[in-house]
Structure formats: C-alpha cells, structure tokens
Amino acid sequence: MTFSSSKNVMNSSKLNLLQLLETLLCGIIGGAVFTALHLPLSWMLGPLTAVFVWKLIAKRELHWLKSFKNGGQMVLGYSMGLSFTIASAKQIGHQLPSMAIVTVLMVAFGLAIALLVAKFTGMNLPSAVMGTTPGGLSQMVVLSEEIKGADTTVVTFMQTIRMLTVIFIVPALSIHAFSGGGTQNSEPAIGMVTQAASSGFFHTLLVVAIVLFITACAVHFKCPTPWIIGPLLTAAVMTVSGFETPQLPPILIIVAQLCLGVHLGLGIKINRLANWKRLLPFSIVSGLLIVGFALVLAYGLHIVYPISMTTAFLCIAPGGLPEMGVTAHTVQADVSMVAAYQLFRVFFILFIVPIFLRWIFGRQDVLEKAAKAL
C-alpha cells in the first residue's frame, strides 16, 4: 500500500468517525426531546425521527455501524426472551390455531388492499402486493427481489411508510386508547428487564457465550431476523427450563432502542423514488387500513381469550418483532404472547407467502384483470 492510498484510508476513516458521532448526537437529541415530550417509544422513535429529519433538511451524509444495529437487536431479543414462562408457553400452544387464522386474514387483507392500490396508482400488481403485505421491511424487500415484476424501490418505499405508520400509531393507541394495559404475566416480565443484574460473573459469561453461539448459528443458517430471534429463543428456553438468566439494566434497553431507531431512520430513502409524492398518500392510507383491520381482529382475540386488548392489538399489529416487542415492554403487555404471534407471522410470511406469491403470479393476467374490474 502506497503512502497516498494509506492517507486516503485514514481520511476516509476519520470522515466515517465524524459522521458516526454526528449520527449518534442526532439520535441522542431526538431521544431526549421525545422523552421530554412524554411521547411513546421515545428512545426508538425519537432517534428515528431526528436522524431522518436532519438527513432530509441538512442534506448530510450520516454513518452508522451495522454492528450497532445487530447489537441492539440482540439486547432487545434477549430482554423479550426473559418474559417467557411455563404458563405463557402453554398459553401460546393453545393459541396456535388463532395465530394461523389471524395471520392468514392479515395477509389476505393486504392482498385486497394491493388490488385497490394497483387500480388507482397504475403500478404493476407484484409491486403493489409486496408493498402492502404486512411483513417486516427487510423481509419484504428481500422477497420482492425473488418475485418477477416487483419493483424493489417501490416496495421499499411502501413498506417504509407502512412501517412508520404502524410504529407511530400503534404505541400511541396502546398507551392512550386502551386502559388496564397488561396481563397477569406482564408485571414479572417488566420487572425482569428493569432489575439490576445479580448473577455471578462467570455465570454471566456462560450465558453470554451461549447467546452468542445460538445467534451465530441463526445467522449461519439464515434464519429470519437472526440477531433478534437467536437471543430471544435462547433466553426463552433458559428461562422456561429454570436456568438462571442475568437481568438487563434499564440503560442497556435504552441504548438498544437508540441503536435500532437510528438504523431505521437512516433506512428511509425517499429520494430513490421519483414519484414518491404520488405514492405517499396511497401508502399512508393502506397502512392505516391495515392497522384498522388489525384492531378489529385484536378485539375478536380479546373476546375469545383472557388477554388484554393491548396485548391482543400488539400481537396482531403489522409491525416488526423488535418494534412491537419494545412497545409491549413499555405498556406492560404480555411480551411473550406478543413475541409468539409476531414470530409466527414472520415465519409464515417468509416460508408460506413466497410459495403462494410464485403460484399466484403465474396467473398474473387473471389478477390484473380483476384489479382493473374494481
């Protein structure tokens, strides 16, 4: 390596460090402002909003490390896993049929919305379907690359708007619209997360090693959202089996939310889509309709099972597992139940929906005629 190339590398590293510090400062300010205003999920939505607005207004190039996002997801996943108990595991087993039913209904409703969006915007049906399917942002973008005719840029934009609609509206509804937020299982779950760590040093190291190993296996075998599922399942199994699990201090949860919020804010890139202004209202309306449908299904779940309306809503709400899990912690809902429903939908959309979409777009002409007939 020549002196000139070495100097370029050093300058690039220095620039990345400055951008990283600027991004971190922006996220901290956003979290502090949202906290002062008593807004929900302040340390995730605050950094998300601040980073997005600063990047949009100041036209600044910001930088964030992927390891920060992964580390934040691991902490949040582990904290969710601590809420699992033998009682909650039995309850989840009893509700497996309901998980399948509500997931199918949510996906079917998303397909109906896609037909309307395709009709009124003129976009092709694969893009509309992938853009309205209530899955995780990263999952749907990856799947869109495998579906013939789907425009990944359009899918990314629509899923981003839907995600923002969900993670801003659902926590507000959960906190302000529903009273009596938790279930009998929720208080111990929250207590487990907020208590200071009491395990021995070597025992803690052993747990960390196990979590890292299981997470590495999840990454290696390409599990969906491995950085959160690995720690979550590890903590859940250890907790249910009676193995002593170290507790996490509240400041670590805040840092994890900050890391995830900044990552989500940097992921919003509306400048990549030329006609985003035309798609924006349709994306917002479709997101609101899906949230409204989830609310209707949640009420039915609340009637059928002895769970709070808050827990039922967060189980079905079409957000990601990290976002809904953090919200469940915040409002003292049954985190284990929320995680189970959200995980079921993740696996369903990743393993069942692609098969269905490949089959259905083999009959794409029939669907497009149906969309035009609406």
C-alpha positions in Angstrom: 0.0 0.0 0.0 1.5 3.4 -1.0 1.6 6.4 1.2 -1.1 8.1 -0.9 -3.5 5.2 -0.5 -2.8 4.9 3.2 -3.6 8.6 3.6 -6.8 8.2 1.7 -7.8 5.3 4.0 -7.0 7.4 7.1 -9.1 10.3 5.8 -12.0 8.0 5.0 -11.9 6.5 8.5 -11.7 10.0 10.0 -14.7 11.1 7.9 -16.7 8.0 8.9 -15.9 8.6 12.6 -17.1 12.2 12.4 -20.3 11.1 10.6 -20.8 8.4 13.2 -20.5 10.9 16.0 -22.9 13.3 14.2 -25.4 10.5 13.8 -25.1 9.5 17.4 -25.5 13.0 18.7 -28.6 13.5 16.4 -30.1 10.3 17.8 -29.5 11.3 21.4 -31.1 14.7 20.9 -34.1 13.0 19.3 -34.5 10.6 22.1 -34.1 13.3 24.7 -36.7 15.5 23.0 -39.2 12.7 22.7 -38.6 11.8 26.3 -39.2 15.4 27.5 -42.5 15.5 25.5 -43.5 12.1 27.0 -44.0 10.5 23.6 -44.2 6.7 23.2 -41.1 4.7 22.5 -39.1 7.9 22.9 -35.6 6.3 22.6 -36.6 4.5 19.4 -39.0 6.9 17.6 -37.0 9.9 18.7 -33.7 8.9 17.1 -35.6 7.6 14.1 -37.3 11.0 13.6 -34.3 13.1 14.3 -31.9 11.2 12.0 -34.5 11.2 9.2 -35.3 14.9 9.5 -31.7 16.0 9.9 -30.6 14.0 6.9 -33.5 15.4 4.8 -33.2 19.0 5.8 -29.4 19.4 6.2 -28.6 17.1 3.2 -26.0 15.5 5.4 -24.3 12.1 4.8 -24.7 10.2 8.0 -23.0 6.9 9.0 -24.0 4.1 11.4 -22.3 0.8 12.1 -24.2 -2.4 11.2 -22.8 -4.0 14.4 -24.7 -1.3 16.5 -28.0 -2.4 14.9 -27.2 -6.1 15.4 -26.1 -5.5 19.0 -29.3 -3.5 19.7 -31.4 -6.3 18.3 -29.6 -8.9 20.4 -30.2 -6.9 23.6 -33.9 -6.4 22.7 -34.3 -10.1 21.7 -32.7 -11.3 25.0 -34.9 -9.0 27.0 -38.1 -10.3 25.3 -37.0 -13.9 25.9 -36.8 -13.3 29.6 -40.6 -12.8 29.7 -41.3 -16.4 28.7 -42.6 -18.7 31.5 -44.0 -22.2 31.5 -47.5 -20.8 31.9 -47.0 -18.5 28.9 -45.6 -21.4 26.8 -48.7 -23.4 27.5 -50.9 -20.4 26.6 -49.1 -19.9 23.4 -49.6 -23.6 22.5 -53.3 -23.3 23.0 -53.4 -20.3 20.7 -51.6 -21.7 17.7 -54.8 -22.1 15.6 -55.6 -18.4 16.3 -52.1 -17.4 15.2 -52.6 -19.1 11.9 -56.1 -17.7 11.3 -55.2 -14.1 12.1 -52.0 -14.3 10.0 -53.9 -15.6 7.0 -56.6 -12.9 7.4 -54.0 -10.2 7.6 -52.2 -11.4 4.5 -55.5 -11.7 2.6 -56.5 -8.2 3.6 -53.1 -6.9 2.4 -53.7 -8.6 -0.9 -57.2 -6.9 -1.2 -55.5 -3.5 -0.5 -52.9 -4.3 -3.1 -55.6 -4.8 -5.8 -57.0 -1.3 -4.9 -53.6 0.3 -4.9 -52.7 -1.2 -8.3 -56.0 0.0 -9.7 -55.7 3.6 -8.6 -51.9 4.1 -9.0 -51.3 2.1 -12.2 -48.4 0.2 -10.7 -47.9 -3.4 -11.5 -49.6 -5.9 -9.2 -46.4 -7.7 -7.9 -45.1 -4.4 -6.6 -48.4 -3.5 -5.0 -48.7 -6.9 -3.3 -45.2 -6.8 -2.0 -45.6 -3.2 -0.8 -48.8 -3.9 1.2 -48.1 -7.4 2.6 -47.8 -6.9 6.4 -44.4 -8.3 6.9 -41.1 -6.8 8.1 -39.5 -4.2 5.9 -36.2 -6.0 5.3 -38.1 -9.3 4.8 -40.4 -7.9 2.1 -37.6 -6.1 0.3 -35.6 -9.3 0.1 -38.7 -11.3 -1.1 -39.5 -8.6 -3.7 -36.2 -9.4 -5.4 -37.4 -13.0 -5.9 -40.8 -12.1 -7.3 -40.9 -11.5 -11.1 -42.2 -8.0 -12.0 -41.8 -6.5 -8.5 -40.1 -3.1 -8.3 -37.8 -3.2 -5.2 -37.6 0.6 -4.9 -41.4 0.9 -4.9 -41.7 -2.0 -2.4 -39.1 -0.4 -0.1 -40.9 2.9 -0.1 -44.4 1.5 0.5 -43.1 -0.8 3.3 -41.2 2.0 4.9 -44.3 4.2 5.0 -46.4 1.3 6.3 -43.7 0.6 9.0 -43.6 4.3 10.1 -47.4 4.4 10.2 -47.5 1.3 12.4 -44.7 2.2 14.8 -46.0 5.7 15.4 -49.7 4.9 15.7 -49.7 1.5 17.4 -47.7 2.6 20.5 -49.9 5.8 20.9 -53.1 3.7 20.7 -51.7 1.1 23.0 -50.8 3.7 25.7 -53.6 6.2 25.3 -56.6 4.4 23.9 -56.6 1.1 25.9 -56.7 1.1 29.7 -55.6 -1.6 32.0 -52.6 -2.3 29.7 -51.1 -5.5 30.9 -51.9 -9.1 31.8 -51.1 -11.1 34.8 -47.9 -12.2 33.2 -46.8 -8.7 32.3 -45.5 -7.4 35.6 -42.9 -10.1 36.2 -41.7 -9.7 32.6 -41.1 -6.0 33.0 -39.6 -6.5 36.4 -37.1 -9.0 35.0 -35.9 -6.4 32.4 -35.6 -3.5 34.8 -33.9 -5.2 37.7 -30.2 -4.9 38.1 -28.1 -7.9 37.2 -27.5 -10.3 40.1 -25.8 -13.3 38.6 -22.2 -14.2 39.2 -19.5 -13.1 36.7 -18.6 -16.5 35.3 -22.3 -17.5 35.1 -23.0 -14.3 33.2 -20.1 -15.1 30.8 -21.5 -18.6 30.2 -24.9 -17.1 29.3 -23.3 -14.6 27.0 -21.3 -17.3 25.3 -24.5 -19.4 24.8 -26.5 -16.5 23.4 -23.6 -15.6 21.0 -23.3 -19.2 19.9 -27.0 -19.7 19.2 -27.2 -16.3 17.5 -24.2 -17.2 15.3 -26.0 -20.4 14.3 -29.2 -18.5 13.5 -27.1 -16.2 11.2 -25.2 -19.1 9.6 -28.4 -21.0 8.8 -30.0 -17.7 7.5 -32.9 -17.6 9.9 -35.3 -14.6 9.6 -34.1 -11.7 11.7 -31.4 -13.9 13.3 -30.0 -11.2 15.5 -33.2 -11.0 17.5 -34.6 -14.5 17.2 -31.3 -16.1 18.4 -31.1 -14.3 21.7 -34.9 -14.4 22.2 -35.2 -18.2 21.8 -32.1 -18.7 23.9 -33.3 -16.6 26.8 -36.8 -18.1 26.5 -35.6 -21.7 26.7 -33.2 -20.9 29.6 -36.0 -19.1 31.5 -38.6 -21.8 30.9 -36.2 -24.5 31.9 -35.4 -22.8 35.2 -31.8 -21.8 34.2 -30.8 -18.6 36.0 -30.6 -15.8 33.4 -28.8 -12.5 34.1 -31.1 -9.4 34.1 -30.5 -6.3 32.0 -30.2 -2.8 33.4 -32.7 -0.2 32.0 -29.9 1.9 30.4 -28.9 -1.0 28.2 -32.5 -1.3 26.9 -32.4 2.5 26.1 -29.1 2.1 24.2 -30.5 -0.8 22.3 -33.6 1.2 21.3 -31.4 4.1 20.3 -29.3 1.8 18.0 -32.3 0.4 16.3 -34.1 3.8 16.0 -31.0 5.4 14.3 -30.8 2.4 11.9 -34.5 2.7 10.9 -34.1 6.5 10.4 -31.1 6.0 8.1 -33.1 3.4 6.1 -35.7 5.9 4.9 -34.5 7.0 1.5 -37.4 8.7 -0.3 -35.0 10.3 -2.9 -34.6 7.0 -4.6 -38.2 7.1 -5.9 -39.1 9.8 -8.5 -42.9 9.6 -8.0 -42.9 9.2 -4.2 -45.3 12.2 -3.7 -47.9 10.3 -5.7 -47.4 7.1 -3.9 -47.2 8.6 -0.4 -51.0 9.1 0.3 -51.8 5.6 -1.0 -49.1 4.2 1.2 -50.3 6.0 4.3 -54.0 5.1 3.7 -53.1 1.4 3.1 -51.1 1.4 6.3 -54.0 2.9 8.2 -56.4 0.4 6.8 -54.2 -2.5 7.7 -53.8 -1.1 11.3 -57.6 -0.7 11.5 -58.2 -4.3 10.3 -55.6 -5.5 12.9 -57.6 -3.6 15.6 -60.8 -5.4 14.6 -59.1 -8.8 14.7 -57.5 -7.8 18.1 -60.9 -7.1 19.5 -62.0 -10.6 18.5 -58.9 -12.1 20.0 -59.5 -10.2 23.2 -63.1 -11.6 23.4 -62.1 -15.2 22.7 -59.1 -15.3 25.0 -58.4 -13.9 28.5 -55.8 -11.4 27.3 -55.9 -7.6 27.4 -56.9 -5.5 24.4 -53.4 -4.0 24.5 -51.7 -7.4 24.3 -54.1 -8.6 21.6 -53.5 -5.5 19.5 -49.7 -5.8 19.7 -49.9 -9.5 18.8 -51.7 -8.7 15.5 -50.3 -5.2 14.7 -48.4 -5.4 11.4 -45.1 -4.1 12.8 -41.8 -5.8 13.2 -40.9 -8.0 16.2 -38.4 -5.5 17.7 -40.8 -2.6 17.5 -43.9 -4.4 18.8 -41.8 -6.2 21.5 -40.4 -2.9 22.7 -43.9 -1.4 22.8 -45.2 -4.4 24.7 -42.4 -3.8 27.3 -43.3 -0.1 27.5 -47.1 -0.6 28.1 -46.7 -3.7 30.3 -48.4 -6.1 27.9 -47.7 -9.8 27.7 -44.4 -9.7 25.9 -44.1 -13.5 25.5 -47.5 -13.6 23.8 -46.7 -10.6 21.5 -43.4 -12.2 20.6 -45.0 -15.5 19.8 -47.6 -14.0 17.4 -45.1 -11.8 15.7 -42.7 -14.6 15.3 -45.4 -16.8 13.8 -46.2 -14.1 11.2 -42.5 -13.7 10.4 -42.1 -17.4 9.7 -45.4 -17.6 7.8 -44.6 -14.7 5.5 -41.1 -16.0 4.9 -41.9 -19.6 4.2 -45.5 -19.8 3.1 -46.2 -16.5 1.4 -43.4 -16.8 -1.2 -44.8 -20.1 -2.4 -48.2 -18.6 -2.7 -46.9 -15.5 -4.5 -44.9 -17.5 -7.0 -48.1 -19.6 -7.7 -50.4 -16.6 -7.9 -48.2 -14.5 -10.2 -48.1 -17.4 -12.5 -51.7 -16.3 -13.0 -50.8 -12.6 -13.1 -53.0 -11.8 -16.1 -56.1 -13.0 -14.2 -55.3 -10.9 -11.2 -54.6 -7.8 -13.3 -58.0 -8.2 -14.9 -59.6 -8.4 -11.5 -57.8 -5.2 -10.4 -59.0 -3.4 -13.5 -62.5 -4.5 -13.0 -62.7 -2.9 -9.5 
